[in-house]
Amino acid sequence: MKQYGKLAFMVMAAWACAGAPAQAQDNAAPASVWAGKKSSWLALQGGQRDEVFRFAEQYKEYLAVARSPYTATAEAIRLAKAAGFTELTRPEQVKPGARLFLPARDRAVILAVIGQQPLVAGSHVVGTHHDSPHIALKARPVNGAARDGLALFNTVYYGGIKKYQWANVPLALTGRIDTTDGRTIPVSIGFNPADPVFVIGDAAPHADKDLRNRSYTEVFKGEELDPVAGSIPGEKSSVVAEVLRALKDKYRITEEDFVSADLHLVPATQPRDVGLDRGLVGSHGQDDRLSTYCALRALMDLEGTPAQTAIAYLSNFEEVGSVNNTGASSQLLNTAYARLVGGQKGAQYSELDLRTALRHAQVVSADTNDGISPLFPEATEATNAAKIGFGVTIKRYGGGFDANSEYTARIRAILDQASIPWQTHTPKVDVGTGGTIGRFMSQQEMEVIDMGVPLISMHSTFEMSSKVDVWNFYRFMKAFYAAR
């Protein structure tokens, strides 16, 4: 009996010793600070959760209206005017505390709250873009040859898309038509529940055997992204003629007016909450109208007169290289700075003043980034990828696209002082790429850092963002604008 008791004691002691390291490991601190990061939802205090959801509702209202650069610019200006901003038309308007906007051909806009210090001493800029991947109509937009009784829209896709994602999705037509008699005609068909929609039809699984060997990126080809525009012929006219007649009658245009039209097909779906907990916003166009809305709201909500001028730069055409005269590669931002600095300097203004103001500007190039996919995590390198709901993203691309270390430290300090959760993102080597409009501002010697928040299903017809990330990005921009 004594022998059995001694043996049992030894076994129990050995078991305890064997279990001790495991228990110690369970209680040990994470191996890395990044491993210890928690969801930003868990950092909310007091009534902040309610603030997050209120902000998300306002964001969804914006997304429901801002469907293209044209409508996004109009909505930004409408909101800005309601917040006390006026269009810059005279140099004497540029004085401390003034809230100004500078429109750019109805497709981009720059807004500013003039600071206490002159612009040559510095400014704080958030640069975004509010174009998104979509499908555009060609100049001769309707065809029906050999289409067995259907008329289709002729299209060309815009931006980086997975073409198959646009099939079988209700699409709306939005944009404008400009005529030779000076009219600008807004177009919007498909967003109202009573409107018709347009759909790119797929082949049935009963009949697609010859298509099944197409590659992942060629399930649909570019010339196959043509949605149904109509199906009823006239007694003496084709379906194509009837579709053209309907458009011409509705908008009082000629067929040649489509040459001077800017028409986009975008998902007709409305912004929605995703998940039983309603923690995500789902919508087309969050890349990058998410950043645009945060920049706009942060500027509108800025209290008092900042030490340095705060600027929101809402640009166009980023998804195709920031081209054209409303894209970030143009002189649009430089011209805006020249007007603002000229308003402050008067007759003594010089080119050197403009160069000095640009060199002393601090910029956040804001653009969403892809988050870790719950279904395809192998697409990212997990230890350096951003996670949905874990905060604002500092982007580190490598290859000369990163902000310098001292400016990055300054941004980190703003985030930490405002208690804003943040993380980093680096694309997988030899797989992902990076860089947005920041490179064009860097070329002007402006101090630039790329930041964003992660999305799931980026560039798809229905992207998803975390409401808490969107709210924290807005909070960061507001703190950045107010920084000294």
N, C-alpha and C positions, 0 to 999 in steps of 0.2 A: 504494500500500500504506500509505504513511504517512498519506495522506488518510483512508483507510478506518479505520485505527486511531484517528485523532483523532476521527472521527465516532462510532465505537463507544464510545469513552471518554465522549463528551458524552452519548450516549443512556443509558449505564449510570449516569452521574452524575445525570441528570435523573430516571431511574427511582428511584434511591435517595432523592433528595430528595422525590419524590412519595410514596414509601412511608413516609418517616419520620414524618409526622404520624399515619398510621394505626397504626404500631407504637407511637408515643408514647401514642396514645389507648388502645390495648390495655393498656398498662402503667399508665395513669393511675388514680388513686384514683376510686372511684365518685362520681358527681355529688352524691349525698346519702347520709347515714349509713344511711337506710332501704334504699337500693339495695344497700348492702354487707352487709346482714344475711344470715346463712346459716342453714340448717336447724339446729334445736336438737340433732339427732342428732350433728352434727359437733362440738358443744361437749362431748360426754360424755368423761369421762376415767376411767382405771383400770377399776374394776368397776362403773361407773355404768350401763352398758348392761344388765348383769345385774339391777341394782336396778330399772330401768325395767320390765323384763319380769316380774320377781317381783311388783311392785306391780300391774301390769296383770292378772295372774292372780287376785290377791286382789280387785281391783275387779270382775272378771267374776263371781266367786263371789257378790259382793254383789248385782250386777245380776240374777243368776239367781233370787234370793230376793225382792228388793225390787221387786215388780211394781206396787204401788199405794201411796198414802200409808199405808194400814193396815199392809201388810206391810213397807214401808220403815221405819216407826216401830218396829215390833216388832223388826226386825233391828238397827236402830241401838241400841236399848236392850239387846238381847242382847249385842252386841259391847261396848257400854260397860260392862255389868256384868262381863264377862270381863276388862276392863281396869281394874277396881277402882272403878268409879263406883257410887254408891248413890243411891236416890231421896231427894230433900229432903223430909223430913217434920217436922223440928224446927228452930227458929231456931239452936240451939246447934251445928248441923252446919256452919254457915257460918264457917269458920276457914281461915287460910292453908294451902294444900296440899290442901284437901278437893276431892274429885272427885264432883260431884253431877249428877243429872239431874232435870228437871221435866217429866213427861209431860203432854200436852194431849189428852185425849179420844181416845187411841189413834191420832191422825192427825197429830200434830206433837209435837216434843219440843225442849226447850232443855237443853243440857249446859254445865257450867261447871267450870273448875279455878280455885279461889279464890286470888287473888294475895296478895302480901305487903302491898300498899297497900290502903286502903279503896276501895270502889267509887266513892265520891264524888270520889276523886282521878283516876279514869280506868279504862277497861277496853278490851279488844280483842274485837270481835265479828265473826264471819263469819256472815252471814245467807244462807240458801239456801231453795229450795223443793224438795219431793220429790214433787209431783204432776206428771203428764205428760199430754199429749193421749191420749185413749182414747175408747172408745165405751161408754156406760153403758146399763143396762137400765131401761126404764120401769117404773112401778109395776104395770101390768098387762103382764107381759113377753112373753107368747106370743100369736101370732095365726096364723090359717091360712085366713082367708076368701078364697075364690077363688084359692088358691095351688096348686091342682092337686096335692093330695096331700102337700104339704110343710107343716110347722110352722116358723114363723120367730120369732126373738126380735124384739120391739119395742124400738127403741133411740133414744137421743139422743146426739149426739156432744159431746165435751167438749174445749174448747181449740181453737186454730187448726190445722186440718188441711187437707190436700188430700184430699178425700173419696174420689177414685178410687183412691188408694194403698192403701185398706183392703179393696178387693175382691180376691178370690182368694187371700187370705192366711190361713193357719191361725190361728185365734183361740182363746184360752183364756179361761175365765170365772173371775174372782177377786174376792174381797171378803168380805162378811159378811152374815148375816141375823140380825136381833134379833127375838125373839118376845115376846108379851105375858106369858109365864110366866117371863121373866127370862133366857132362854138367849141366848148369842151364839154363832152357828154359823159357823165359818170355811168359805169356799167356795173350792175350787181344782179346776178341771177343765180339762185340756188340756196341762199342762206335763209330765206323766209320759208317756213314749213309749207306754204302754199305754192312755192316756186317749183318748177321742174329742175332736175339735176342732170348731170352728164356722166356717163360711165364708160370706162375702157373695158370692153368685154373679153373674157378669157375663153379658151376652148374647153369643152366638157371632158371629164375624165374618160368618157366612153369613146372619145374620138381623137385623143391627143397622143397616140402611140408614137407618131413620127416626130413629135416635139420633145419627147422625154429625155433625149440625150443632150439637150441644150445645157450649156454650162450655167453655173449659179448666177453669173452676171448677165447672161444672155437669155434668160427665161422669156423676157420681152426685149425686143430690139427698139432702138430709138424711134424708128419709123413706124413702129407698131403701137405707139402710145396715142392712139387716135380714138377719142370717146364718141359715143353715139350722140349726134346732134338733132336727129329727127328721123321719122319713119313713115310719114303720111304724104303720098304724092298728091298733086292737084290733078284735076280732070285732064288738063292739057299741059301739065308741067311736071318735072321730076321732083323727087324728094329734095335734092340739093337746091333747086330753084325755090321750093317752098320754104326751106330754112332761111335762105338769103332774103326772101321776101319778108318773112316774119321779123328778122333783125332790122331790115331797112325800114319797115313800117313802125316798129317799136321805137327806134332811135332817130328816125327821119334822116337817114344817111344814104349814101350811094355805096355800091360795092367797092369802089376805089378808096373810100374812106377807111377801110380796114388797113390800108398801107400806113396810115398815120394813126394807128391805134396801138395802145399798150394794154393788152388783155392777158390775164393770167387765169389758169385753171388751178384751183386749190381745193383741198378737202372741204366739203360742205358741212362737216361735223362741227358741233359747238364745243368749246372748252368744257371739260368735265372733271369731277373728282374721280380719283382712281383708288380702289381698295375700300374695304368695309370701314376702315378708320378715317377715310378721306384725307390721307396724308400726302397724296401726290396730285399734281395738276397734270391732266392729259390734254394735249392740243397740238395741232400743226403750228409751225412757225415760232416755237420757243427759241430756236436758234435763228436769229438772236434777238427777237423782240422781248425776251426775258430781260436781257441786260439793258435794252433800251428803256423798258418801263421802270426798272430800278433806278437808272440814271436820271430819268425824267422826274420821278417821284422824289428822289433824294434832293434834287435841286429845288423843286417846288416846295418841299417841306423844310428847307434850310431856314433857320431863324436868324433874324438880324442881318447885319452886314459882315461877311467873312473878312478875315485879314487879307487874304488874297482872292482874286477873282476866281469863281467856280464856274466851270463850263461843261455842258453836256453836248457832245458831238455825235449826232445821230446820222450815220452815213449810209450809203447805198452800194450795191453791186459787189459786196465782199465775197459772196459765194462764187463769183466768176473772176476774181482777181482784183477787186476794187477799181475796176476800169471806169471810163466815162467821166463826165464832168460833175457827177454827184458822188463818185467813189473816192475813197481815201487816197488814191494815187494822184488825184487832181490837186489844184491849188486852192480848193475850197476853204480849208481850215486856215491857210496862210492869209487868204484874203479877209477872212473874218477877223483874224488877229490884227491885220493892218488897219481895218476900220476901227477896231476897239482902241488900239494904241494911238492911232491918229486922232481919235476923239479926245484922248487924254493929253496928247502932246501939242495938238493944234498945229500952227504954222511951223513949229520947230521939229516936227516929225521927220525922221530920216529912215532909210532902209536899215541902218544899224540898230535903230530902236526895235524894229520888227525882229531882226535876228537875235537881239538880246532877249526879247520877250519869249521867243520860242526856245532859246537855249535854257532859260530859267524855268520853263514849264515842267510840272510834274504830271505824268499821265498814267492812268490805268486804262489799258486796252482791254475792255471787258467783252468776253465772248464765252458762250457755254462750251463745255468739253464733254467727251463721252465718259460715262461712269462705268464701273465694273458691271458687266452684264450678268444677271442671275442665271442665264441659260448658257452663255458662252464666255465664262471667266477667262478661258485660255487666250482670248483676244487681247488681254491686257497683262501686264506684268504686275502681279497682285501687290507686291511690296511698295510699288510706286504709283499705283493707280488710285484715282479719286472714287469715293463711295457715296452713293445717294444718301442724303440726310446727315452727312458728317461735316458739313461746313463749306465755307468759301474755299475756292481752289487757287493756289499759287502755281502757275504753270512753269515747269522747268523742262525745256525742250532739248537743250544742248545745241551744239552747232552754231553758236553765236547769236541765238535768238533770245537768250535769257537777259533779264535786267542785270545790271551790275550788282555786286554783293552789298554795297552800301545803301543803294536805293531799296533793295529787297529787305534789308534790315529795318529801314524806315517804315516800310509798309507793314512789316510784322509788328512793329511797335504800335501802330495805329490799331491793328486788329486786336492785339493783346490788351491795350488800354481800354478799348471799348467792349472787352469780354466777348469777342466774336469768334466762334469756332472756325478753324481753318485747317486745310490739308494741302497736299501737293499732288501734282499729276505730271508724269513723264510718259509719253507713248512708248510702247514696246519697240525695242530697237529693231530696225530693218522691217518694221511692220507699220507703225503709226507715223504720222507726220504732225507738224505743228506750225504755229504762226498765224496771226490774223492782221488787223489793220495797224497794229503797233509798229510794224517795220517801216511804214511810210512816215510815221511821226518821228521815229528814231532817226530817219534820214535828215530831219530838220534840227537835229541835236537835242530834241526834247528827251527828258528822262522818262523811260517807258517800262512798264511791267505788264505782262499778260496775266489776267485773272479771269475767273468764271465760276460757275457751279456745274456739277455733273448732270447729264441727262441719260435716261435709258431710251433706246430706240432713236438715237440722234439721226437727223435728216430723214426720218420716216414721215408718213402721213399723220402720225399721232405720237409725238414725243412726250416723255414723262419727266417731270421735275419734282423735287421735294419742296413742299410749301415752306418748311423751316429753312432750307437753303436759300430760297428766293428772298425770304424776309431778312435773313442775315446778310445777303449780298446788298440789299437796300440799306441796311444799317451801316455796313462798311462804307458804302459810297457817301452816305451822309456824314460819317466821321471823317472821311478823306477830304471832302469839300471844306469842312470846318477846320482842318488841321492848319497849324502855323508853320 
